Amino acid sequence: MTDYTINGLPYHVEIVGRGHPLVLLHGFTGSAATWADLVAALARSFRVVAIDLPGHGRTAAPPEPARYSMQCV
């Protein structure tokens, strides 16, 4: 488990395994926990990076709507 701050927002990120990175992004109402059943199997071949997107899981929900735009990424 690691936290990264990007544009002033701390993101919760889980990184497991070794090898080429495989980034897992959850859907609406999900979190990094969405992938819990798959991470162990995927981590045998990849460095799995599961991210809690803004407003989900352990990543804060910024109150400004503009923070959710692609321009902020």
All heavy atoms as TSV, in Angstrom:
chain	resi	resn	atom	element	x	y	z
A	1	MET	N	N	0.833	-1.165	0.000
A	1	MET	CA	C	0.000	0.000	0.000
A	1	MET	C	C	0.885	1.238	0.000
A	1	MET	O	O	1.808	1.347	0.774
A	1	MET	CB	C	-0.872	-0.010	1.239
A	1	MET	CG	C	-2.288	0.088	0.957
A	1	MET	SD	S	-3.389	0.006	2.379
A	1	MET	CE	C	-2.483	-0.696	3.699
A	2	THR	N	N	0.541	2.157	-0.861
A	2	THR	CA	C	1.304	3.387	-0.974
A	2	THR	C	C	0.332	4.517	-1.260
A	2	THR	O	O	-0.693	4.304	-1.890
A	2	THR	CB	C	2.310	3.294	-2.139
A	2	THR	OG1	O	3.089	2.121	-1.984
A	2	THR	CG2	C	3.225	4.474	-2.178
A	3	ASP	N	N	0.664	5.699	-0.807
A	3	ASP	CA	C	-0.124	6.867	-1.162
A	3	ASP	C	C	0.751	7.800	-1.978
A	3	ASP	O	O	1.930	8.001	-1.662
A	3	ASP	CB	C	-0.643	7.587	0.084
A	3	ASP	CG	C	-1.765	6.811	0.766
A	3	ASP	OD1	O	-2.535	6.144	0.052
A	3	ASP	OD2	O	-1.884	6.885	1.994
A	4	TYR	N	N	0.194	8.330	-3.045
A	4	TYR	CA	C	0.874	9.285	-3.897
A	4	TYR	C	C	0.040	10.553	-3.937
A	4	TYR	O	O	-1.183	10.480	-4.050
A	4	TYR	CB	C	1.026	8.758	-5.331
A	4	TYR	CG	C	1.960	7.593	-5.444
A	4	TYR	CD1	C	1.492	6.289	-5.422
A	4	TYR	CD2	C	3.326	7.803	-5.569
A	4	TYR	CE1	C	2.356	5.212	-5.520
A	4	TYR	CE2	C	4.199	6.736	-5.666
A	4	TYR	CZ	C	3.699	5.450	-5.644
A	4	TYR	OH	O	4.568	4.394	-5.736
A	5	THR	N	N	0.680	11.698	-3.894
A	5	THR	CA	C	-0.035	12.964	-4.012
A	5	THR	C	C	0.179	13.500	-5.419
A	5	THR	O	O	1.309	13.691	-5.859
A	5	THR	CB	C	0.458	13.972	-2.965
A	5	THR	OG1	O	0.217	13.420	-1.662
A	5	THR	CG2	C	-0.281	15.298	-3.088
A	6	ILE	N	N	-0.934	13.712	-6.117
A	6	ILE	CA	C	-0.906	14.214	-7.487
A	6	ILE	C	C	-1.810	15.436	-7.548
A	6	ILE	O	O	-2.990	15.349	-7.173
A	6	ILE	CB	C	-1.381	13.135	-8.483
A	6	ILE	CG1	C	-0.509	11.895	-8.361
A	6	ILE	CG2	C	-1.386	13.685	-9.906
A	6	ILE	CD1	C	-1.044	10.688	-9.076
A	7	ASN	N	N	-1.260	16.558	-7.982
A	7	ASN	CA	C	-2.010	17.826	-8.029
A	7	ASN	C	C	-2.674	18.134	-6.692
A	7	ASN	O	O	-3.817	18.582	-6.634
A	7	ASN	CB	C	-3.058	17.806	-9.143
A	7	ASN	CG	C	-2.443	17.804	-10.511
A	7	ASN	OD1	O	-1.359	18.345	-10.717
A	7	ASN	ND2	N	-3.104	17.186	-11.466
A	8	GLY	N	N	-1.973	17.850	-5.603
A	8	GLY	CA	C	-2.463	18.174	-4.268
A	8	GLY	C	C	-3.460	17.197	-3.685
A	8	GLY	O	O	-3.946	17.409	-2.579
A	9	LEU	N	N	-3.787	16.115	-4.395
A	9	LEU	CA	C	-4.744	15.131	-3.893
A	9	LEU	C	C	-4.028	13.822	-3.592
A	9	LEU	O	O	-3.397	13.251	-4.484
A	9	LEU	CB	C	-5.850	14.888	-4.925
A	9	LEU	CG	C	-6.940	13.899	-4.506
A	9	LEU	CD1	C	-7.765	14.472	-3.365
A	9	LEU	CD2	C	-7.830	13.566	-5.688
A	10	PRO	N	N	-4.096	13.334	-2.348
A	10	PRO	CA	C	-3.477	12.045	-2.035
A	10	PRO	C	C	-4.318	10.884	-2.593
A	10	PRO	O	O	-5.513	10.800	-2.328
A	10	PRO	CB	C	-3.443	11.991	-0.512
A	10	PRO	CG	C	-4.067	13.236	-0.018
A	10	PRO	CD	C	-4.623	13.996	-1.178
A	11	TYR	N	N	-3.682	10.034	-3.378
A	11	TYR	CA	C	-4.329	8.852	-3.957
A	11	TYR	C	C	-3.868	7.609	-3.215
A	11	TYR	O	O	-2.675	7.455	-2.956
A	11	TYR	CB	C	-3.928	8.678	-5.425
A	11	TYR	CG	C	-4.590	9.625	-6.385
A	11	TYR	CD1	C	-4.176	10.940	-6.492
A	11	TYR	CD2	C	-5.628	9.183	-7.194
A	11	TYR	CE1	C	-4.775	11.808	-7.387
A	11	TYR	CE2	C	-6.228	10.048	-8.092
A	11	TYR	CZ	C	-5.799	11.358	-8.181
A	11	TYR	OH	O	-6.398	12.202	-9.071
A	12	HIS	N	N	-4.787	6.710	-2.942
A	12	HIS	CA	C	-4.434	5.414	-2.379
A	12	HIS	C	C	-4.127	4.470	-3.541
A	12	HIS	O	O	-4.935	4.313	-4.459
A	12	HIS	CB	C	-5.591	4.859	-1.542
A	12	HIS	CG	C	-5.357	3.465	-1.090
A	12	HIS	ND1	N	-4.522	3.170	-0.044
A	12	HIS	CD2	C	-5.807	2.292	-1.554
A	12	HIS	CE1	C	-4.482	1.857	0.112
A	12	HIS	NE2	N	-5.257	1.309	-0.799
A	13	VAL	N	N	-2.949	3.850	-3.495
A	13	VAL	CA	C	-2.507	2.952	-4.560
A	13	VAL	C	C	-1.955	1.684	-3.929
A	13	VAL	O	O	-1.191	1.734	-2.971
A	13	VAL	CB	C	-1.403	3.624	-5.416
A	13	VAL	CG1	C	-0.939	2.700	-6.522
A	13	VAL	CG2	C	-1.886	4.944	-5.985
A	14	GLU	N	N	-2.364	0.534	-4.452
A	14	GLU	CA	C	-1.822	-0.746	-4.003
A	14	GLU	C	C	-0.959	-1.318	-5.119
A	14	GLU	O	O	-1.413	-1.422	-6.260
A	14	GLU	CB	C	-2.957	-1.696	-3.641
A	14	GLU	CG	C	-3.779	-1.175	-2.480
A	14	GLU	CD	C	-4.885	-2.115	-2.060
A	14	GLU	OE1	O	-4.879	-3.294	-2.469
A	14	GLU	OE2	O	-5.770	-1.660	-1.310
A	15	ILE	N	N	0.286	-1.676	-4.782
A	15	ILE	CA	C	1.228	-2.215	-5.761
A	15	ILE	C	C	1.714	-3.561	-5.250
A	15	ILE	O	O	2.221	-3.668	-4.137
A	15	ILE	CB	C	2.417	-1.264	-5.974
A	15	ILE	CG1	C	1.908	0.101	-6.444
A	15	ILE	CG2	C	3.401	-1.856	-6.974
A	15	ILE	CD1	C	2.969	1.171	-6.507
A	16	VAL	N	N	1.543	-4.607	-6.081
A	16	VAL	CA	C	1.908	-5.969	-5.698
A	16	VAL	C	C	2.574	-6.652	-6.885
A	16	VAL	O	O	2.148	-6.479	-8.024
A	16	VAL	CB	C	0.657	-6.784	-5.280
A	16	VAL	CG1	C	1.031	-8.177	-4.833
A	16	VAL	CG2	C	-0.126	-6.066	-4.200
A	17	GLY	N	N	3.597	-7.440	-6.621
A	17	GLY	CA	C	4.214	-8.260	-7.654
A	17	GLY	C	C	5.402	-7.593	-8.326
A	17	GLY	O	O	5.833	-6.507	-7.953
A	18	ARG	N	N	5.926	-8.314	-9.334
A	18	ARG	CA	C	7.081	-7.845	-10.101
A	18	ARG	C	C	6.804	-8.059	-11.577
A	18	ARG	O	O	5.971	-8.854	-11.941
A	18	ARG	CB	C	8.324	-8.633	-9.705
A	18	ARG	CG	C	8.722	-8.400	-8.284
A	18	ARG	CD	C	9.957	-9.210	-7.931
A	18	ARG	NE	N	10.620	-8.538	-6.840
A	18	ARG	CZ	C	11.882	-8.180	-6.844
A	18	ARG	NH1	N	12.656	-8.464	-7.853
A	18	ARG	NH2	N	12.393	-7.556	-5.815
A	19	GLY	N	N	7.567	-7.374	-12.389
A	19	GLY	CA	C	7.415	-7.532	-13.834
A	19	GLY	C	C	6.844	-6.280	-14.459
A	19	GLY	O	O	6.867	-5.198	-13.879
A	20	HIS	N	N	6.303	-6.438	-15.658
A	20	HIS	CA	C	5.701	-5.307	-16.355
A	20	HIS	C	C	4.491	-4.824	-15.563
A	20	HIS	O	O	3.726	-5.625	-15.037
A	20	HIS	CB	C	5.248	-5.708	-17.762
A	20	HIS	CG	C	6.389	-6.017	-18.674
A	20	HIS	ND1	N	7.225	-5.050	-19.171
A	20	HIS	CD2	C	6.834	-7.199	-19.154
A	20	HIS	CE1	C	8.138	-5.611	-19.930
A	20	HIS	NE2	N	7.934	-6.925	-19.933
A	21	PRO	N	N	4.288	-3.500	-15.495
A	21	PRO	CA	C	3.143	-2.996	-14.739
A	21	PRO	C	C	1.825	-3.293	-15.431
A	21	PRO	O	O	1.721	-3.235	-16.659
A	21	PRO	CB	C	3.398	-1.494	-14.658
A	21	PRO	CG	C	4.337	-1.199	-15.758
A	21	PRO	CD	C	5.126	-2.450	-16.022
A	22	LEU	N	N	0.846	-3.619	-14.641
A	22	LEU	CA	C	-0.525	-3.816	-15.092
A	22	LEU	C	C	-1.388	-2.930	-14.200
A	22	LEU	O	O	-1.500	-3.170	-12.996
A	22	LEU	CB	C	-0.942	-5.278	-14.960
A	22	LEU	CG	C	-2.380	-5.617	-15.308
A	22	LEU	CD1	C	-2.647	-5.338	-16.789
A	22	LEU	CD2	C	-2.678	-7.063	-14.982
A	23	VAL	N	N	-1.955	-1.871	-14.773
A	23	VAL	CA	C	-2.741	-0.909	-14.006
A	23	VAL	C	C	-4.211	-1.319	-14.050
A	23	VAL	O	O	-4.774	-1.530	-15.121
A	23	VAL	CB	C	-2.568	0.523	-14.555
A	23	VAL	CG1	C	-3.434	1.515	-13.784
A	23	VAL	CG2	C	-1.100	0.924	-14.498
A	24	LEU	N	N	-4.810	-1.433	-12.865
A	24	LEU	CA	C	-6.210	-1.820	-12.748
A	24	LEU	C	C	-7.022	-0.617	-12.285
A	24	LEU	O	O	-6.745	-0.043	-11.236
A	24	LEU	CB	C	-6.366	-2.964	-11.731
A	24	LEU	CG	C	-5.541	-4.219	-12.002
A	24	LEU	CD1	C	-5.743	-5.230	-10.880
A	24	LEU	CD2	C	-5.897	-4.824	-13.343
A	25	LEU	N	N	-8.004	-0.219	-13.076
A	25	LEU	CA	C	-8.879	0.895	-12.734
A	25	LEU	C	C	-10.291	0.368	-12.518
A	25	LEU	O	O	-10.847	-0.304	-13.387
A	25	LEU	CB	C	-8.894	1.940	-13.856
A	25	LEU	CG	C	-7.552	2.586	-14.186
A	25	LEU	CD1	C	-7.693	3.515	-15.385
A	25	LEU	CD2	C	-7.000	3.328	-12.985
A	26	HIS	N	N	-10.849	0.665	-11.375
A	26	HIS	CA	C	-12.194	0.188	-11.036
A	26	HIS	C	C	-13.262	0.999	-11.748
A	26	HIS	O	O	-13.001	2.080	-12.278
A	26	HIS	CB	C	-12.398	0.253	-9.520
A	26	HIS	CG	C	-12.278	1.646	-8.971
A	26	HIS	ND1	N	-13.286	2.570	-9.065
A	26	HIS	CD2	C	-11.255	2.263	-8.335
A	26	HIS	CE1	C	-12.899	3.696	-8.501
A	26	HIS	NE2	N	-11.655	3.534	-8.055
A	27	GLY	N	N	-14.475	0.492	-11.715
A	27	GLY	CA	C	-15.614	1.199	-12.286
A	27	GLY	C	C	-16.308	2.060	-11.251
A	27	GLY	O	O	-15.848	2.196	-10.110
A	28	PHE	N	N	-17.414	2.628	-11.637
A	28	PHE	CA	C	-18.196	3.505	-10.763
A	28	PHE	C	C	-18.576	2.771	-9.485
A	28	PHE	O	O	-19.004	1.620	-9.532
A	28	PHE	CB	C	-19.447	3.981	-11.506
A	28	PHE	CG	C	-20.261	4.977	-10.748
A	28	PHE	CD1	C	-19.768	6.247	-10.506
A	28	PHE	CD2	C	-21.506	4.641	-10.273
A	28	PHE	CE1	C	-20.517	7.169	-9.798
A	28	PHE	CE2	C	-22.264	5.559	-9.575
A	28	PHE	CZ	C	-21.774	6.820	-9.332
A	29	THR	N	N	-18.421	3.405	-8.374
A	29	THR	CA	C	-18.658	2.910	-7.008
A	29	THR	C	C	-17.639	1.861	-6.561
A	29	THR	O	O	-17.780	1.293	-5.490
A	29	THR	CB	C	-20.090	2.348	-6.770
A	29	THR	OG1	O	-20.229	1.082	-7.406
A	29	THR	CG2	C	-21.156	3.315	-7.214
A	30	GLY	N	N	-16.611	1.591	-7.332
A	30	GLY	CA	C	-15.608	0.601	-6.960
A	30	GLY	C	C	-14.434	1.215	-6.229
A	30	GLY	O	O	-14.442	2.386	-5.837
A	31	SER	N	N	-13.400	0.400	-6.040
A	31	SER	CA	C	-12.144	0.830	-5.420
A	31	SER	C	C	-11.089	-0.204	-5.786
A	31	SER	O	O	-11.382	-1.188	-6.473
A	31	SER	CB	C	-12.293	0.929	-3.905
A	31	SER	OG	O	-12.447	-0.356	-3.335
A	32	ALA	N	N	-9.884	-0.023	-5.293
A	32	ALA	CA	C	-8.828	-1.010	-5.528
A	32	ALA	C	C	-9.247	-2.381	-4.992
A	32	ALA	O	O	-8.828	-3.413	-5.512
A	32	ALA	CB	C	-7.526	-0.553	-4.885
A	33	ALA	N	N	-10.089	-2.395	-3.981
A	33	ALA	CA	C	-10.565	-3.651	-3.397
A	33	ALA	C	C	-11.371	-4.487	-4.397
A	33	ALA	O	O	-11.513	-5.700	-4.229
A	33	ALA	CB	C	-11.400	-3.368	-2.156
A	34	THR	N	N	-11.873	-3.853	-5.455
A	34	THR	CA	C	-12.616	-4.562	-6.502
A	34	THR	C	C	-11.797	-5.725	-7.056
A	34	THR	O	O	-12.344	-6.760	-7.426
A	34	THR	CB	C	-12.969	-3.585	-7.652
A	34	THR	OG1	O	-13.786	-2.544	-7.137
A	34	THR	CG2	C	-13.644	-4.285	-8.800
A	35	TRP	N	N	-10.471	-5.546	-7.092
A	35	TRP	CA	C	-9.577	-6.508	-7.722
A	35	TRP	C	C	-8.983	-7.517	-6.743
A	35	TRP	O	O	-8.140	-8.324	-7.135
A	35	TRP	CB	C	-8.449	-5.759	-8.421
A	35	TRP	CG	C	-8.962	-4.697	-9.335
A	35	TRP	CD1	C	-8.906	-3.350	-9.127
A	35	TRP	CD2	C	-9.632	-4.878	-10.573
A	35	TRP	NE1	N	-9.498	-2.692	-10.172
A	35	TRP	CE2	C	-9.956	-3.611	-11.075
A	35	TRP	CE3	C	-10.004	-6.013	-11.307
A	35	TRP	CZ2	C	-10.617	-3.429	-12.280
A	35	TRP	CZ3	C	-10.661	-5.824	-12.508
A	35	TRP	CH2	C	-10.968	-4.554	-12.987
A	36	ALA	N	N	-9.395	-7.508	-5.490
A	36	ALA	CA	C	-8.774	-8.337	-4.449
A	36	ALA	C	C	-8.670	-9.812	-4.844
A	36	ALA	O	O	-7.644	-10.448	-4.581
A	36	ALA	CB	C	-9.535	-8.190	-3.135
A	37	ASP	N	N	-9.678	-10.371	-5.462
A	37	ASP	CA	C	-9.655	-11.789	-5.818
A	37	ASP	C	C	-8.686	-12.107	-6.950
A	37	ASP	O	O	-8.251	-13.246	-7.085
A	37	ASP	CB	C	-11.059	-12.271	-6.216
A	37	ASP	CG	C	-12.026	-12.265	-5.042
A	37	ASP	OD1	O	-11.563	-12.251	-3.883
A	37	ASP	OD2	O	-13.240	-12.263	-5.297
A	38	LEU	N	N	-8.329	-11.128	-7.768
A	38	LEU	CA	C	-7.459	-11.356	-8.917
A	38	LEU	C	C	-5.995	-10.994	-8.683
A	38	LEU	O	O	-5.122	-11.492	-9.384
A	38	LEU	CB	C	-7.954	-10.544	-10.117
A	38	LEU	CG	C	-9.308	-10.925	-10.676
A	38	LEU	CD1	C	-9.715	-9.942	-11.752
A	38	LEU	CD2	C	-9.252	-12.322	-11.244
A	39	VAL	N	N	-5.733	-10.121	-7.723
A	39	VAL	CA	C	-4.389	-9.571	-7.552
A	39	VAL	C	C	-3.338	-10.657	-7.336
A	39	VAL	O	O	-2.275	-10.624	-7.957
A	39	VAL	CB	C	-4.361	-8.531	-6.417
A	39	VAL	CG1	C	-2.950	-8.150	-6.035
A	39	VAL	CG2	C	-5.132	-7.289	-6.847
A	40	ALA	N	N	-3.586	-11.619	-6.482
A	40	ALA	CA	C	-2.581	-12.655	-6.200
A	40	ALA	C	C	-2.193	-13.405	-7.469
A	40	ALA	O	O	-1.005	-13.636	-7.723
A	40	ALA	CB	C	-3.092	-13.618	-5.144
A	41	ALA	N	N	-3.162	-13.762	-8.286
A	41	ALA	CA	C	-2.867	-14.496	-9.522
A	41	ALA	C	C	-2.124	-13.607	-10.522
A	41	ALA	O	O	-1.149	-14.038	-11.142
A	41	ALA	CB	C	-4.153	-15.027	-10.140
A	42	LEU	N	N	-2.556	-12.367	-10.673
A	42	LEU	CA	C	-1.915	-11.460	-11.621
A	42	LEU	C	C	-0.505	-11.077	-11.182
A	42	LEU	O	O	0.380	-10.891	-12.017
A	42	LEU	CB	C	-2.762	-10.198	-11.789
A	42	LEU	CG	C	-4.113	-10.382	-12.480
A	42	LEU	CD1	C	-4.933	-9.098	-12.387
A	42	LEU	CD2	C	-3.927	-10.794	-13.931
A	43	ALA	N	N	-0.288	-10.982	-9.873
A	43	ALA	CA	C	1.012	-10.565	-9.339
A	43	ALA	C	C	2.112	-11.596	-9.600
A	43	ALA	O	O	3.287	-11.278	-9.481
A	43	ALA	CB	C	0.899	-10.274	-7.849
A	44	ARG	N	N	1.754	-12.793	-9.985
A	44	ARG	CA	C	2.771	-13.802	-10.326
A	44	ARG	C	C	3.493	-13.438	-11.622
A	44	ARG	O	O	4.618	-13.859	-11.847
A	44	ARG	CB	C	2.141	-15.183	-10.456
A	44	ARG	CG	C	1.784	-15.765	-9.111
A	44	ARG	CD	C	1.214	-17.156	-9.258
A	44	ARG	NE	N	-0.124	-17.079	-8.680
A	44	ARG	CZ	C	-1.148	-17.818	-8.994
A	44	ARG	NH1	N	-1.030	-18.754	-9.915
A	44	ARG	NH2	N	-2.296	-17.656	-8.413
A	45	SER	N	N	2.837	-12.670	-12.482
A	45	SER	CA	C	3.409	-12.324	-13.784
A	45	SER	C	C	3.597	-10.829	-13.999
A	45	SER	O	O	4.304	-10.439	-14.920
A	45	SER	CB	C	2.499	-12.851	-14.900
A	45	SER	OG	O	2.344	-14.245	-14.805
A	46	PHE	N	N	2.949	-10.010	-13.183
A	46	PHE	CA	C	2.960	-8.562	-13.390
A	46	PHE	C	C	3.179	-7.816	-12.078
A	46	PHE	O	O	2.945	-8.357	-11.011
A	46	PHE	CB	C	1.610	-8.079	-13.961
A	46	PHE	CG	C	1.260	-8.664	-15.282
A	46	PHE	CD1	C	0.419	-9.765	-15.369
A	46	PHE	CD2	C	1.763	-8.116	-16.454
A	46	PHE	CE1	C	0.088	-10.311	-16.593
A	46	PHE	CE2	C	1.431	-8.660	-17.683
A	46	PHE	CZ	C	0.598	-9.766	-17.753
A	47	ARG	N	N	3.576	-6.568	-12.214
A	47	ARG	CA	C	3.544	-5.645	-11.076
A	47	ARG	C	C	2.175	-4.998	-11.161
A	47	ARG	O	O	1.902	-4.151	-12.027
A	47	ARG	CB	C	4.646	-4.606	-11.176
A	47	ARG	CG	C	4.670	-3.670	-9.988
A	47	ARG	CD	C	5.882	-2.805	-9.977
A	47	ARG	NE	N	6.027	-2.107	-11.244
A	47	ARG	CZ	C	6.371	-0.844	-11.374
A	47	ARG	NH1	N	6.673	-0.144	-10.334
A	47	ARG	NH2	N	6.468	-0.293	-12.568
A	48	VAL	N	N	1.271	-5.395	-10.296
A	48	VAL	CA	C	-0.119	-4.953	-10.325
A	48	VAL	C	C	-0.246	-3.629	-9.574
A	48	VAL	O	O	0.184	-3.508	-8.427
A	48	VAL	CB	C	-1.050	-6.009	-9.700
A	48	VAL	CG1	C	-2.489	-5.541	-9.725
A	48	VAL	CG2	C	-0.909	-7.338	-10.442
A	49	VAL	N	N	-0.842	-2.645	-10.230
A	49	VAL	CA	C	-1.042	-1.318	-9.654
A	49	VAL	C	C	-2.551	-1.055	-9.641
A	49	VAL	O	O	-3.156	-0.871	-10.694
A	49	VAL	CB	C	-0.318	-0.233	-10.483
A	49	VAL	CG1	C	-0.520	1.132	-9.859
A	49	VAL	CG2	C	1.156	-0.562	-10.640
A	50	ALA	N	N	-3.154	-1.083	-8.456
A	50	ALA	CA	C	-4.595	-0.841	-8.312
A	50	ALA	C	C	-4.778	0.507	-7.626
A	50	ALA	O	O	-4.247	0.738	-6.540
A	50	ALA	CB	C	-5.251	-1.958	-7.513
A	51	ILE	N	N	-5.529	1.383	-8.255
A	51	ILE	CA	C	-5.667	2.767	-7.806
A	51	ILE	C	C	-7.100	3.031	-7.356
A	51	ILE	O	O	-8.049	2.654	-8.039
A	51	ILE	CB	C	-5.312	3.728	-8.955
A	51	ILE	CG1	C	-3.907	3.436	-9.479
A	51	ILE	CG2	C	-5.466	5.177	-8.524
A	51	ILE	CD1	C	-3.591	4.102	-10.798
A	52	ASP	N	N	-7.237	3.712	-6.205
A	52	ASP	CA	C	-8.539	4.251	-5.809
A	52	ASP	C	C	-8.668	5.606	-6.485
A	52	ASP	O	O	-7.919	6.538	-6.191
A	52	ASP	CB	C	-8.626	4.438	-4.290
A	52	ASP	CG	C	-8.873	3.144	-3.534
A	52	ASP	OD1	O	-9.234	2.139	-4.165
A	52	ASP	OD2	O	-8.705	3.153	-2.305
A	53	LEU	N	N	-9.593	5.719	-7.421
A	53	LEU	CA	C	-9.807	6.975	-8.134
A	53	LEU	C	C	-10.431	8.016	-7.200
A	53	LEU	O	O	-10.979	7.651	-6.154
A	53	LEU	CB	C	-10.687	6.718	-9.361
A	53	LEU	CG	C	-10.060	5.774	-10.395
A	53	LEU	CD1	C	-11.059	5.445	-11.491
A	53	LEU	CD2	C	-8.796	6.369	-10.980
A	54	PRO	N	N	-10.351	9.305	-7.540
A	54	PRO	CA	C	-10.881	10.348	-6.658
A	54	PRO	C	C	-12.328	10.093	-6.246
A	54	PRO	O	O	-13.187	9.773	-7.070
A	54	PRO	CB	C	-10.777	11.619	-7.509
A	54	PRO	CG	C	-9.628	11.345	-8.425
A	54	PRO	CD	C	-9.744	9.872	-8.743
A	55	GLY	N	N	-12.559	10.196	-4.940
A	55	GLY	CA	C	-13.893	9.994	-4.391
A	55	GLY	C	C	-14.267	8.541	-4.164
A	55	GLY	O	O	-15.408	8.238	-3.823
A	56	HIS	N	N	-13.314	7.627	-4.314
A	56	HIS	CA	C	-13.579	6.196	-4.151
A	56	HIS	C	C	-12.557	5.589	-3.199
A	56	HIS	O	O	-11.409	6.037	-3.137
A	56	HIS	CB	C	-13.496	5.480	-5.502
A	56	HIS	CG	C	-14.508	5.961	-6.487
A	56	HIS	ND1	N	-15.773	5.465	-6.556
A	56	HIS	CD2	C	-14.424	6.930	-7.431
A	56	HIS	CE1	C	-16.438	6.077	-7.516
A	56	HIS	NE2	N	-15.644	6.987	-8.057
A	57	GLY	N	N	-12.966	4.549	-2.492
A	57	GLY	CA	C	-12.045	3.848	-1.601
A	57	GLY	C	C	-11.400	4.792	-0.605
A	57	GLY	O	O	-12.072	5.575	0.055
A	58	ARG	N	N	-10.077	4.753	-0.556
A	58	ARG	CA	C	-9.331	5.574	0.400
A	58	ARG	C	C	-8.776	6.866	-0.197
A	58	ARG	O	O	-7.988	7.552	0.441
A	58	ARG	CB	C	-8.177	4.755	0.970
A	58	ARG	CG	C	-8.652	3.560	1.760
A	58	ARG	CD	C	-7.469	2.843	2.353
A	58	ARG	NE	N	-7.857	1.495	2.736
A	58	ARG	CZ	C	-7.013	0.543	3.013
A	58	ARG	NH1	N	-5.722	0.761	2.961
A	58	ARG	NH2	N	-7.441	-0.649	3.355
A	59	THR	N	N	-9.198	7.206	-1.413
A	59	THR	CA	C	-8.793	8.477	-2.018
A	59	THR	C	C	-9.896	9.497	-1.756
A	59	THR	O	O	-11.073	9.213	-1.947
A	59	THR	CB	C	-8.557	8.324	-3.535
A	59	THR	OG1	O	-7.481	7.395	-3.740
A	59	THR	CG2	C	-8.181	9.646	-4.187
A	60	ALA	N	N	-9.487	10.676	-1.315
A	60	ALA	CA	C	-10.451	11.721	-0.949
A	60	ALA	C	C	-11.307	12.158	-2.129
A	60	ALA	O	O	-10.931	11.980	-3.286
A	60	ALA	CB	C	-9.706	12.936	-0.387
A	61	ALA	N	N	-12.454	12.746	-1.801
A	61	ALA	CA	C	-13.361	13.305	-2.802
A	61	ALA	C	C	-13.230	14.825	-2.762
A	61	ALA	O	O	-13.772	15.469	-1.875
A	61	ALA	CB	C	-14.800	12.903	-2.498
A	62	PRO	N	N	-12.484	15.406	-3.705
A	62	PRO	CA	C	-12.356	16.863	-3.684
A	62	PRO	C	C	-13.703	17.522	-3.964
A	62	PRO	O	O	-14.474	17.037	-4.795
A	62	PRO	CB	C	-11.346	17.165	-4.788
A	62	PRO	CG	C	-11.196	15.926	-5.582
A	62	PRO	CD	C	-11.742	14.799	-4.795
A	63	PRO	N	N	-13.998	18.623	-3.263
A	63	PRO	CA	C	-15.309	19.266	-3.442
A	63	PRO	C	C	-15.462	20.029	-4.758
A	63	PRO	O	O	-16.584	20.286	-5.179
A	63	PRO	CB	C	-15.394	20.225	-2.251
A	63	PRO	CG	C	-13.982	20.505	-1.876
A	63	PRO	CD	C	-13.203	19.265	-2.232
A	64	GLU	N	N	-14.358	20.386	-5.417
A	64	GLU	CA	C	-14.441	21.169	-6.645
A	64	GLU	C	C	-14.704	20.251	-7.841
A	64	GLU	O	O	-13.892	19.385	-8.147
A	64	GLU	CB	C	-13.125	21.919	-6.899
A	64	GLU	CG	C	-12.621	22.732	-5.738
A	64	GLU	CD	C	-11.718	21.920	-4.809
A	64	GLU	OE1	O	-11.333	20.799	-5.154
A	64	GLU	OE2	O	-11.440	22.420	-3.726
A	65	PRO	N	N	-15.814	20.431	-8.569
A	65	PRO	CA	C	-16.119	19.581	-9.728
A	65	PRO	C	C	-15.019	19.581	-10.782
A	65	PRO	O	O	-14.796	18.573	-11.444
A	65	PRO	CB	C	-17.407	20.177	-10.290
A	65	PRO	CG	C	-18.034	20.910	-9.152
A	65	PRO	CD	C	-16.880	21.395	-8.310
A	66	ALA	N	N	-14.298	20.679	-10.926
A	66	ALA	CA	C	-13.236	20.761	-11.939
A	66	ALA	C	C	-12.125	19.751	-11.669
A	66	ALA	O	O	-11.408	19.353	-12.600
A	66	ALA	CB	C	-12.673	22.174	-11.982
A	67	ARG	N	N	-11.967	19.304	-10.427
A	67	ARG	CA	C	-10.917	18.338	-10.088
A	67	ARG	C	C	-11.157	16.970	-10.722
A	67	ARG	O	O	-10.279	16.138	-10.778
A	67	ARG	CB	C	-10.806	18.156	-8.570
A	67	ARG	CG	C	-10.368	19.366	-7.794
A	67	ARG	CD	C	-8.925	19.764	-8.089
A	67	ARG	NE	N	-7.969	18.718	-7.905
A	67	ARG	CZ	C	-7.213	18.550	-6.829
A	67	ARG	NH1	N	-7.306	19.364	-5.832
A	67	ARG	NH2	N	-6.374	17.544	-6.759
A	68	TYR	N	N	-12.358	16.728	-11.210
A	68	TYR	CA	C	-12.706	15.451	-11.821
A	68	TYR	C	C	-12.546	15.474	-13.341
A	68	TYR	O	O	-12.834	14.493	-13.999
A	68	TYR	CB	C	-14.126	15.042	-11.445
A	68	TYR	CG	C	-14.281	14.791	-9.964
A	68	TYR	CD1	C	-14.677	15.807	-9.100
A	68	TYR	CD2	C	-13.990	13.559	-9.425
A	68	TYR	CE1	C	-14.798	15.585	-7.752
A	68	TYR	CE2	C	-14.113	13.328	-8.077
A	68	TYR	CZ	C	-14.514	14.349	-7.240
A	68	TYR	OH	O	-14.628	14.125	-5.896
A	69	SER	N	N	-12.090	16.577	-13.900
A	69	SER	CA	C	-11.943	16.674	-15.344
A	69	SER	C	C	-10.621	16.065	-15.801
A	69	SER	O	O	-9.683	15.944	-15.017
A	69	SER	CB	C	-12.026	18.140	-15.796
A	69	SER	OG	O	-10.841	18.819	-15.398
A	70	MET	N	N	-10.544	15.688	-17.059
A	70	MET	CA	C	-9.314	15.112	-17.615
A	70	MET	C	C	-8.197	16.141	-17.621
A	70	MET	O	O	-7.036	15.776	-17.555
A	70	MET	CB	C	-9.561	14.606	-19.036
A	70	MET	CG	C	-10.452	13.386	-19.079
A	70	MET	SD	S	-9.814	11.992	-18.115
A	70	MET	CE	C	-8.423	11.526	-19.096
A	71	GLN	N	N	-8.505	17.424	-17.680
A	71	GLN	CA	C	-7.476	18.461	-17.686
A	71	GLN	C	C	-6.684	18.463	-16.375
A	71	GLN	O	O	-5.554	18.916	-16.335
A	71	GLN	CB	C	-8.083	19.846	-17.926
A	71	GLN	CG	C	-8.578	20.038	-19.337
A	71	GLN	CD	C	-9.947	19.401	-19.582
A	71	GLN	OE1	O	-10.615	18.926	-18.676
A	71	GLN	NE2	N	-10.377	19.390	-20.828
A	72	CYS	N	N	-7.281	17.976	-15.299
A	72	CYS	CA	C	-6.604	17.948	-13.996
A	72	CYS	C	C	-5.669	16.766	-13.865
A	72	CYS	O	O	-4.858	16.704	-12.960
A	72	CYS	CB	C	-7.623	17.898	-12.861
A	72	CYS	SG	S	-8.235	19.529	-12.441
A	73	VAL	N	N	-5.743	15.812	-14.750
A	73	VAL	CA	C	-4.929	14.596	-14.621
A	73	VAL	C	C	-3.541	14.822	-15.135
A	73	VAL	O	O	-3.185	15.586	-15.884
A	73	VAL	CB	C	-5.592	13.421	-15.349
A	73	VAL	CG1	C	-4.740	12.178	-15.292
A	73	VAL	CG2	C	-6.951	13.186	-14.759
